[in-house]
Amino acid sequence: MPSFSNDYLSGCHPAILERMIHSNLEQTPGYGLDPYCESARAKIRSAIGSQAADVHFLVGGTQTNAAVIAHILRPHQGVIAAESGHIATHETGAIEASGHKVLALPAADGKLGAQQVQDFIEQYYATSPIKEHIVQPGMVYVSQPTELGTAYSQAELAALSQVCRRHGLPLFVDGARLGYALHPEVSDLTLPALAELADVFYIGGTKCGALFGEAVVITNPALQPHFRATIKQHGGLLAKGRLLGIQFDTLFTDNLYQTVCHHAIAHARRIRQAFEGRGIAFYGASATNQQFPILPEAQAAYFICEFGFAAYWPAENGRQIVRYCTSWATTESDVDTLLHTIQHL
């Protein structure tokens, strides 16, 4: 049976695999200094509309988050994040392990609000004269889209960016699933707008068609120096860096990155409509490839076992919130098999 447990079950898009095979015996400089990485950087800079952006390639999301946050923060500082944010829930304390506290704030829909962040920062400075006893907020972390599949609009991120700049806090956007938020029916936030509003963000590859890899984009010149040294210190400077460059060079050719993610969203919506047609409600307002149906316990157990749905939280009346994901590799046949089962609930 097809599995919908996450969006990185399969290897990589065939176009990437073909280029990796074709270039397999080439000998290139290491550590991201090869022609493929340079080409990928140029294409990403063109896509975001900034030739001054610094672009680096790392292997995975947790490694990327840990490296970026460690690079920015002073030893006495922490990072503001939603309590459902990936760094606060699914990274085994990676940020805390590097000596920085995650300052988690409640966020019912997974999104931080500008006023919420403003209030938190003001509360910190209102604690004078005991501020030196409290972890200082040193940056703000958000995900686009969030762990709950919701997405920031351009206006929402602009308001948050304004608060960050007012207080001198860098804004870091985790884009592990960024491609899914670039669909115009999901958010009006574009890559060029993101590059203007965020000090650092990354373009996720692992969950968006690549075999592995994330592309970090640093737009704030003050944060650019020596980031390669931070990557190396965190075990992220891949010797065979061209493996990352090839993948992002391919994803940013002929708009492949957004195309494969849009494909996944279309499948996710078909499945959602099928559940809704059977009277099943959903948790939250996700418009991306992650969807969260609320199922009776027996049905939840069935879909978890047969289709790889992930168990998330218990809901009222003995029901269960579960998650399914679609990806670039989801096929019409996979969806049809699932829809057939849903129709017979």
Disulfide bonds with the S-S distance in Angstrom:
none
